[in-house]
Amino acid sequence: MSKIVPVDLVESMSGSLCSHSPFYFFRKNGRTFSARICNPYKGEPTANQTAQRAKFSQARAAVKALTPEQKAAYAEAFKNQRKFATLQGYIFAMEYAKLGD
């Protein structure tokens, strides 16, 4: 994976170059990276893939449905951990874990 150091001419990059390009750029924790999609899956989703996508959607909906009090509790717990770099990532992981296998 390559690393891009922003200069005055290019401050940030994200997304792909075009719709059929295998290369894309993304930002993570304040840094910009580039990557290439190798051997993309082109078939119909399997039952396991469909189940995983449904679980992801349920976790996303659970995060959106949180009350301000729940978000505040997560923010307090986030301060006492080092695994997750962002509060949003921490909240999603906690809600995703609640769904089980």
C-alpha positions as CSV (number, residue, x, y, z in Angstrom):
1,M,0.0,0.0,0.0
2,S,1.4,3.4,-0.9
3,K,1.4,6.5,1.2
4,I,0.6,10.0,0.0
5,V,2.1,13.0,1.8
6,P,0.0,16.1,0.9
7,V,1.6,19.2,-0.5
8,D,0.2,22.5,-1.4
9,L,-0.9,21.3,-4.8
10,V,-2.8,18.2,-3.5
11,E,-4.3,18.5,-0.1
12,S,-6.3,15.3,-0.1
13,M,-7.5,12.5,-2.3
14,S,-10.4,10.0,-2.0
15,G,-12.4,7.7,-4.2
16,S,-11.4,6.1,-7.4
17,L,-10.0,7.7,-10.6
18,C,-12.9,6.5,-12.7
19,S,-15.8,4.0,-12.4
20,H,-13.8,1.1,-14.0
21,S,-10.4,1.9,-12.3
22,P,-9.0,-0.8,-9.9
23,F,-7.2,2.0,-7.9
24,Y,-8.7,4.0,-5.2
25,F,-7.7,6.5,-2.5
26,F,-9.0,6.7,1.1
27,R,-8.3,8.7,4.3
28,K,-7.9,6.9,7.6
29,N,-7.0,8.6,10.9
30,G,-5.8,11.8,9.1
31,R,-3.6,10.0,6.5
32,T,-4.3,9.4,2.8
33,F,-3.6,5.9,1.4
34,S,-4.0,4.3,-2.1
35,A,-4.9,0.7,-2.8
36,R,-5.8,-1.5,-5.7
37,I,-8.8,-3.9,-5.9
38,C,-7.3,-7.3,-6.8
39,N,-9.6,-10.1,-8.0
40,P,-12.9,-8.4,-7.3
41,Y,-15.8,-10.9,-6.7
42,K,-18.3,-10.7,-9.6
43,G,-20.7,-13.5,-8.8
44,E,-24.0,-13.4,-6.9
45,P,-23.7,-13.0,-3.1
46,T,-23.6,-16.2,-1.1
47,A,-25.9,-16.9,1.8
48,N,-23.1,-16.0,4.2
49,Q,-22.4,-12.7,2.4
50,T,-26.1,-11.8,2.4
51,A,-26.3,-12.5,6.2
52,Q,-23.2,-10.5,6.9
53,R,-24.5,-7.5,4.9
54,A,-27.8,-7.7,6.8
55,K,-26.0,-7.8,10.1
56,F,-23.9,-4.8,9.1
57,S,-27.1,-2.9,8.1
58,Q,-28.7,-3.8,11.5
59,A,-25.7,-2.4,13.3
60,R,-25.7,0.8,11.3
61,A,-29.4,1.2,12.0
62,A,-28.7,0.6,15.7
63,V,-26.0,3.3,15.7
64,K,-28.4,5.8,14.1
65,A,-31.1,5.0,16.6
66,L,-28.9,5.8,19.7
67,T,-30.2,8.4,22.1
68,P,-27.9,11.3,23.2
69,E,-27.6,9.7,26.6
70,Q,-26.4,6.4,25.0
71,K,-23.9,8.3,22.8
72,A,-22.6,10.2,25.9
73,A,-22.1,6.8,27.7
74,Y,-20.2,5.5,24.7
75,A,-18.1,8.7,24.5
76,E,-17.1,8.2,28.2
77,A,-16.2,4.5,27.6
78,F,-14.3,5.5,24.4
79,K,-11.9,7.6,26.5
80,N,-10.8,4.5,28.5
81,Q,-9.8,2.3,25.6
82,R,-7.0,2.3,23.0
83,K,-8.2,-0.2,20.4
84,F,-10.3,2.2,18.3
85,A,-9.1,5.5,16.9
86,T,-12.5,7.1,16.4
87,L,-15.6,7.4,18.5
88,Q,-17.8,6.4,15.5
89,G,-15.8,3.3,14.9
90,Y,-16.0,2.4,18.6
91,I,-19.7,2.9,18.8
92,F,-20.2,0.8,15.6
93,A,-18.1,-2.0,16.9
94,M,-20.0,-2.1,20.2
95,E,-23.3,-2.2,18.5
96,Y,-22.1,-4.8,16.0
97,A,-20.9,-7.0,18.8
98,K,-24.3,-6.9,20.5
99,L,-25.8,-8.7,17.4
100,G,-23.6,-11.8,18.0
101,D,-22.9,-14.4,15.4
